[in-house]
Amino acid sequence: MVLNFSTIPQWMFKSDSVSSVPEDSNQVVWDYEQGTQLVDPSGKQVGEYYGRLVSWYSRGGFKDELGQEHPSGHSYRIPYWEILNEPEFEHGIAAPAYTAIYDAVVRSVREVSPATKFVGASLATPRKSPEFFEFFLNPKNHQKGIPLDYISYHFYAEPRADEGMDVQQHTLFAQADGFLNSVRYIEAIRMRLSPQTKTMINEVGTISAEGANQGTTDRPGEPIPQSYWNLSGALYAYLFGELSGMGIDVVGESQLVGYPGQFPSVTMLDWNTGEPNARYWALKVLLNNFHPGDRIVSSKSDSPFVYAFAVITAAGRRRCLLINKRSREMEVSLAGLRGGSEESIDLDRGNQPPVLQTLDSDKIRLGGFSVAVITLP
């Protein structure tokens, strides 16, 4: 579990404009973050604020700047704390300023929660910011004793406004391959500067062309087609396999709940009913079948449209993830499939839960945008 209270209070920034918080806590606010310079550029004021916040949840309350006690009664264990979110978007915070904030927050939080580990960077556009990783991952730029437990960053594939689903399936997988090249580059920086630091790619998803207008329009746009959810689920499963093979420690699917005005095309649940969609079920298929201790083995697909990722489980079972990157049906042949099992979702099943079936042939049909896990007998 990683906690992140990402938004620094507005009053800690220098700004000529003041954004008010609406009375209705359900109202979406997009203009709260004003200013780019901290009132206290050392980051100490920000660090102390987060120390009080963590104390509220982990030590039964906190004492404010004037010495007044505020009891909460909470005593939660906080294993991981991520510091800020997408700082290049929130206040335009560059690497040196972010690093100062990170160090100040770590020092303050460790005083009240010594066992907590920390996640830093949290970039929205990592491929545009190699200098951020060069600076932040260099221990020389941090105060003595500050740990670099994890770095984090995000990826969302996004089609263009005039692309239909027949084109989107090409665009999104091409963007995913471009992102994987960025990951390789960032990993080279990490291994050179701070090899003990681990990596969380903790927001992975897709955003529709209409979804990119958050903050500028309240219109939900056209209804999101069913095929979009299946394509998005297949894309996440593909990235799970590729990033696992690269040794990435955490690949988080984003996000649990979106709704009109708050990135509806990123959701895993229907915002009206709470029912899971295909993105949710794709994640469930992966969680059902792949676990720590599984050994990744070499795999190859003869088709550029079918992706294969294979493991031998800790119990010695042979298991293979197959992903159909296209909306049309594909047939896969693999010796030894007969008598095995398949757990899968695809375009035909839409938002229905995965189906588990026994295989009676060495050939299987992969429906459009199928996410299928084959367990050999």
C-alpha positions in Angstrom: 0.0 0.0 0.0 1.4 3.4 -1.1 -0.2 6.5 0.3 0.1 9.9 -1.5 -1.5 13.2 -0.5 -0.2 14.9 -3.6 -1.4 18.5 -3.4 0.6 21.0 -1.4 -1.6 23.6 0.4 -2.0 26.7 -1.8 -0.8 29.1 1.0 2.7 27.6 0.8 3.2 29.0 -2.7 3.7 32.6 -3.7 0.8 33.7 -5.9 -1.1 36.9 -6.7 -4.3 34.9 -7.2 -6.2 32.9 -4.6 -8.2 29.8 -5.3 -11.1 29.0 -3.0 -12.1 25.5 -2.1 -15.8 24.9 -2.9 -18.3 24.1 -0.2 -19.4 21.0 -2.1 -16.7 18.4 -1.5 -17.9 16.5 -4.6 -17.2 19.4 -6.9 -14.2 19.0 -9.2 -11.6 21.7 -8.8 -8.9 22.3 -11.5 -7.5 25.7 -10.6 -6.4 25.3 -7.0 -2.7 25.0 -7.8 -1.4 28.6 -8.2 2.2 29.8 -8.3 5.5 28.1 -8.9 7.7 29.4 -6.1 7.4 28.2 -2.5 7.1 30.7 0.3 9.9 28.7 2.0 12.2 27.6 -0.9 14.1 25.2 1.4 11.1 22.9 1.5 11.2 22.8 5.3 7.6 24.2 5.7 6.3 21.6 3.2 8.2 18.8 5.0 6.8 19.8 8.4 3.2 19.9 7.0 3.6 16.3 5.7 5.1 15.2 9.0 2.0 16.4 10.8 -0.2 14.7 8.2 1.5 11.4 8.6 1.4 11.8 12.4 -2.4 12.3 12.2 -2.8 8.9 10.6 0.0 7.0 12.3 0.5 8.5 15.8 -3.0 9.4 17.0 -2.8 13.1 16.0 -0.4 16.0 15.7 0.7 19.3 17.2 0.3 22.3 15.0 2.6 25.3 14.4 1.1 27.1 17.4 1.6 24.1 19.7 -2.1 23.1 19.8 -2.8 19.3 19.9 -5.2 17.8 17.4 -6.1 14.2 18.3 -7.2 11.7 15.7 -7.2 8.3 17.3 -5.5 6.8 14.3 -2.6 4.4 14.5 -2.2 3.1 11.0 1.0 1.5 9.7 2.2 3.4 6.6 4.6 1.1 4.7 5.2 3.5 1.7 4.7 7.2 1.2 4.9 8.7 -2.3 6.0 12.4 -2.3 3.9 14.6 -4.5 2.3 13.6 -7.8 3.3 14.7 -11.3 5.3 17.7 -10.1 6.0 19.0 -13.6 2.3 19.6 -13.9 1.5 20.6 -10.3 3.2 24.0 -9.9 5.9 23.2 -12.6 8.4 21.9 -10.0 11.8 21.2 -11.5 14.2 18.5 -10.3 16.3 20.6 -7.8 13.3 22.1 -6.1 11.6 18.7 -6.0 14.7 17.1 -4.5 14.8 19.7 -1.7 11.1 19.0 -1.0 11.6 15.3 -1.1 14.5 15.4 1.4 12.5 17.7 3.7 9.4 15.5 3.6 11.5 12.3 4.2 13.2 13.8 7.3 10.0 15.0 8.8 8.0 11.8 8.1 10.7 9.5 9.4 10.5 11.3 12.8 7.0 10.1 13.2 7.0 6.9 11.1 10.6 5.5 11.1 9.7 2.3 9.2 8.1 4.1 6.2 9.8 3.8 2.8 9.6 6.5 0.2 8.7 6.8 -3.5 10.0 9.8 -5.4 9.7 11.6 -8.8 6.2 10.5 -9.8 6.5 12.1 -13.2 3.7 12.3 -15.7 5.9 12.7 -18.8 9.1 10.7 -18.0 10.3 10.6 -21.6 10.5 14.4 -21.6 12.5 14.6 -18.4 15.8 12.6 -18.5 17.5 15.5 -16.6 15.0 15.0 -13.7 16.2 11.4 -13.2 19.9 12.4 -13.7 19.5 14.9 -10.8 17.1 13.1 -8.5 18.9 9.7 -8.6 22.3 11.2 -7.9 22.9 10.7 -4.2 25.2 13.8 -4.2 22.1 16.0 -4.7 20.5 14.7 -1.5 21.1 15.4 2.1 23.1 12.8 4.0 21.1 9.8 5.1 18.2 10.4 2.8 17.0 7.1 1.2 16.1 6.6 -2.4 13.9 3.6 -2.0 11.8 3.9 -5.2 11.3 6.1 -8.2 7.9 6.3 -9.9 6.5 7.6 -13.1 3.4 7.2 -15.3 2.2 6.2 -18.8 -1.1 6.8 -20.6 -1.6 5.9 -24.2 -3.8 8.4 -26.0 -5.4 8.2 -29.5 -5.9 11.2 -31.6 -9.3 12.9 -31.9 -10.2 11.7 -35.4 -9.1 8.0 -34.9 -11.7 5.3 -35.0 -11.1 2.0 -33.2 -9.7 0.4 -36.3 -6.8 3.0 -36.0 -6.6 3.2 -32.2 -5.5 -0.4 -31.9 -2.4 0.5 -33.9 -1.8 3.8 -32.2 -2.0 2.6 -28.6 0.3 -0.4 -29.0 2.8 1.8 -31.0 2.8 4.3 -28.1 3.3 1.5 -25.6 6.4 0.3 -27.5 7.7 3.9 -27.5 7.2 4.1 -23.8 9.1 0.8 -23.3 12.1 2.4 -25.0 11.8 5.3 -22.5 11.8 2.8 -19.6 15.0 1.2 -20.9 16.7 4.6 -21.0 15.5 5.5 -17.5 16.6 2.2 -16.1 20.1 2.8 -17.5 20.2 6.1 -15.6 18.9 4.4 -12.4 21.4 1.5 -12.7 24.3 3.9 -13.2 23.4 6.4 -10.4 21.4 4.4 -7.8 21.1 0.7 -8.6 19.6 -0.1 -5.1 16.6 2.1 -5.9 13.6 0.2 -7.2 11.0 1.3 -9.8 7.3 1.8 -9.6 5.4 2.6 -12.8 2.3 3.2 -10.8 -0.1 4.8 -13.2 -0.6 2.8 -16.4 -3.6 3.2 -18.6 -5.2 4.9 -21.6 -7.1 8.1 -22.1 -9.6 8.8 -24.8 -9.1 11.8 -27.0 -12.1 13.5 -25.3 -10.6 12.6 -21.9 -7.6 14.9 -22.6 -9.9 17.9 -22.1 -10.2 17.5 -18.4 -10.3 21.0 -16.7 -11.4 22.7 -19.9 -14.9 21.2 -20.4 -17.5 19.4 -18.3 -18.9 17.6 -21.3 -18.4 13.8 -21.1 -18.1 13.6 -24.9 -19.4 10.7 -26.9 -20.3 7.4 -25.2 -17.1 5.3 -24.8 -17.5 2.2 -27.0 -17.1 -1.3 -25.5 -14.2 -2.0 -27.7 -12.2 0.8 -26.0 -12.3 -1.0 -22.6 -11.1 -4.3 -24.1 -8.3 -2.6 -26.0 -7.2 -0.7 -22.9 -7.2 -4.0 -20.8 -5.2 -5.8 -23.5 -2.7 -2.9 -23.6 -2.2 -3.0 -19.8 -1.6 -6.8 -19.9 1.0 -6.3 -22.7 2.8 -3.7 -20.6 2.6 -6.0 -17.6 4.4 -8.7 -19.4 7.1 -6.5 -21.1 7.8 -4.6 -17.9 8.0 -7.7 -15.8 10.6 -9.1 -18.2 12.6 -5.9 -17.7 12.6 -6.3 -13.9 10.3 -3.4 -13.1 9.0 -3.9 -9.5 5.5 -2.4 -9.6 3.2 -1.9 -12.6 0.0 -0.3 -11.3 -3.2 -0.1 -13.4 -4.9 3.3 -13.2 -7.5 4.1 -12.1 -10.2 2.4 -10.0 -12.9 5.0 -10.5 -13.2 7.8 -13.1 -16.3 9.7 -14.1 -17.4 12.6 -16.4 -15.3 15.6 -15.5 -12.6 13.3 -13.9 -11.1 11.1 -16.6 -14.0 8.8 -17.3 -12.0 6.8 -19.9 -9.4 5.8 -17.3 -11.9 4.0 -15.0 -12.0 0.3 -14.1 -15.6 0.6 -12.8 -18.8 1.9 -14.3 -19.3 5.2 -12.5 -23.1 4.8 -12.5 -23.4 1.1 -11.3 -20.0 0.3 -9.8 -19.8 -2.8 -12.0 -16.3 -3.8 -13.3 -15.4 -3.2 -17.0 -12.9 -5.1 -19.2 -9.9 -3.2 -17.8 -10.8 -4.5 -14.3 -11.2 -8.1 -15.5 -7.9 -8.0 -17.4 -6.1 -7.0 -14.2 -8.0 -9.8 -12.4 -6.8 -12.4 -14.9 -3.2 -11.4 -14.3 -3.6 -11.4 -10.5 -5.2 -14.8 -10.6 -2.3 -16.4 -12.5 1.0 -14.6 -11.9 2.7 -14.3 -8.5 6.0 -13.5 -6.8 8.3 -16.5 -7.2 7.2 -17.3 -10.8 10.2 -17.7 -13.1 10.0 -15.9 -16.5 11.1 -18.1 -19.4 11.8 -17.4 -23.0 8.7 -17.2 -25.2 8.1 -16.2 -28.9 5.0 -15.6 -31.0 5.2 -16.2 -34.8 2.5 -13.5 -35.2 3.2 -9.7 -34.8 -0.4 -9.4 -33.5 -0.2 -12.0 -30.8 2.0 -11.4 -27.7 3.3 -14.2 -25.5 4.7 -14.1 -22.0 5.5 -17.4 -20.3 6.5 -18.4 -16.8 7.0 -21.5 -14.7 5.2 -21.0 -11.4 6.7 -21.6 -8.0 4.6 -24.9 -8.0 6.2 -25.9 -11.3 3.2 -25.2 -13.6 3.8 -24.0 -17.1 1.7 -20.9 -17.8 1.5 -18.5 -20.8 -0.1 -15.1 -21.2 -1.4 -14.6 -24.7 -2.7 -11.2 -25.9 -4.5 -10.4 -29.2 -3.4 -6.9 -30.2 -6.2 -6.7 -32.8 -10.0 -6.5 -32.7 -10.3 -9.5 -35.1 -10.1 -13.2 -34.1 -6.8 -15.0 -34.1 -6.0 -18.7 -33.9 -3.0 -20.0 -31.9 -1.5 -23.5 -32.1 0.8 -24.8 -29.4 1.7 -28.4 -28.9 0.6 -29.8 -25.5 -2.4 -27.5 -25.0 -4.9 -30.3 -24.9 -6.0 -31.0 -21.3 -4.8 -27.6 -20.1 -6.9 -24.7 -19.0 -7.6 -21.2 -20.3 -8.8 -18.1 -18.3 -9.7 -15.2 -20.6 -11.6 -12.1 -21.5 -12.2 -10.7 -25.0 -14.3 -8.4 -27.1 -17.1 -10.9 -27.4 -17.4 -11.1 -23.6 -17.2 -7.4 -23.2 -17.4 -6.4 -19.6 -18.3 -9.9 -18.4 -16.0 -11.7 -15.9 -13.3 -14.0 -17.3 -14.3 -17.5 -18.3 -12.3 -20.5 -17.3 -12.4 -23.6 -19.6 -10.6 -26.8 -20.2 -8.9 -27.1 -23.6 -9.7 -30.1 -25.8 -7.3 -29.2 -28.6 -3.8 -27.9 -29.3 -5.5 -24.9 -31.1 -7.3 -22.1 -29.4 -9.3 -19.1 -30.6 -8.3 -15.7 -29.3 -11.2 -13.3 -29.7 -10.6 -9.6 -30.4 -8.4 -7.9 -27.8 -8.2 -11.2 -25.9 -6.3 -11.4 -22.6 -5.8 -15.1 -22.1 -3.7 -17.2 -19.6 -3.1 -20.8 -20.7 -2.0 -23.3 -18.0 -0.5 -26.4 -19.6 -1.4 -29.8 -18.2 
